[in-house]
Amino acid sequence: MIDDACIRIFDSQGQDYKQAFQIFLDHTNQKRNARTWLERVVKELPNRRAFIDAGAGNGEMAKTFAGSFTQTIAIEPNTYLLNQLRQALPAVEAIDHPIMEA
């Protein structure tokens, strides 16, 4: 049985979500590991027409690779993160829908 008092539900547009997500990012090497792996993969691509970043967040990963591709598309349904992405990368095509709708 699950105790409902122990479950926190975060509104993805709310301040609590932003804080919890930032804590997660501050304490994980997931993005660094993904970036290292992707850099190796990108170097070996025969051509680089489009980079699609699904779940682009604030655009940190898209920013890393945007210069290596002819076109960069960032998919991010969270309005707060999408606004950060658009400010950081105004030339990137930013899509504000969940990936299955994009």
N, C-alpha and C positions, 0 to 999 in steps of 0.2 A: 504494500500500500504506500502511496506517495503522500507525504504531508504537504498540502497546498501552501502552508506557511513558508516552506523552504524554497519554493519556486518563484523566481523573479522573472517577470515578463517585461521586456524592454520595447518601447516604441522606437523604431529605427530612426525616427526623426527627433527623438528626445535627447536631452542633455545626458541622462543616465547611460543611454546607449553609446553616445559619443565617448563618454569617459571610460566605460567598460571596454570598448573597442580599442581605444588608445592604450589602455593598460595591457591588453593582449599584444598589441604591436610592439610595445616597449619591452616585452618579456619573451619574445619569440624570435628565432632566427629564420623563420619560414620564408620571409620575403628575401632575405639575403641569399639563402640557399637556392630559391627559385630563380633569382636574378643571375647567379653564377651559372646555373645549369642552362638557362635560356641564352646567355651570352655565348656559350660554347655552341649551342644549336644554331643560333643566328649566323655565326661566323662561317658555318658550313653550308648554308643555304645557297643554292645556285642563283636564285634571284629573290628580291625582297620587295614585292609589290605592295602587300598589305599586312599590317600588324593589327590584330584584333585583341583587345584586352577586355575580357569578359569579367565583370566584377572589378572594374578599374579603380574603385575607391577614389582617393584624392588625386590619382594620376601619376603617382610615383613611378610605377613600373612602365607605364606608357611613355613617360618622360625619358626614361632610360633608353628606350628603343625607337622612339619617334624619328630620330635622325637617320636611322638605318633602313627605313622603309619609305617607299613612295607615298603611301597613305597609312594613316593610323586611325583606327576606330576604337573608341572607348565606350563600353556599355556599363552604365552604373545607374540603378534605379533609386538609390538613396539620394534625395535632394540635397542634403547637407554636403555629402561627399562630392556629388556632381558639381555643385557650385565651386568647390575648391578646385576640382579638376579643370573646369572651364576657365577659371582665373589663371591657373598655372600653365595651361596649354590651350590658348584660344584657337590655334590653328587645327587642333584635333577634332575630328567629327565625334561629338559626344551624343550618345543615345540614352535617353532617360527612361527606358523600359526594362523589365526583367528579360533575361536572355531568351526565353522561349517566345517572347513577343517581338524581340528585336530581329 
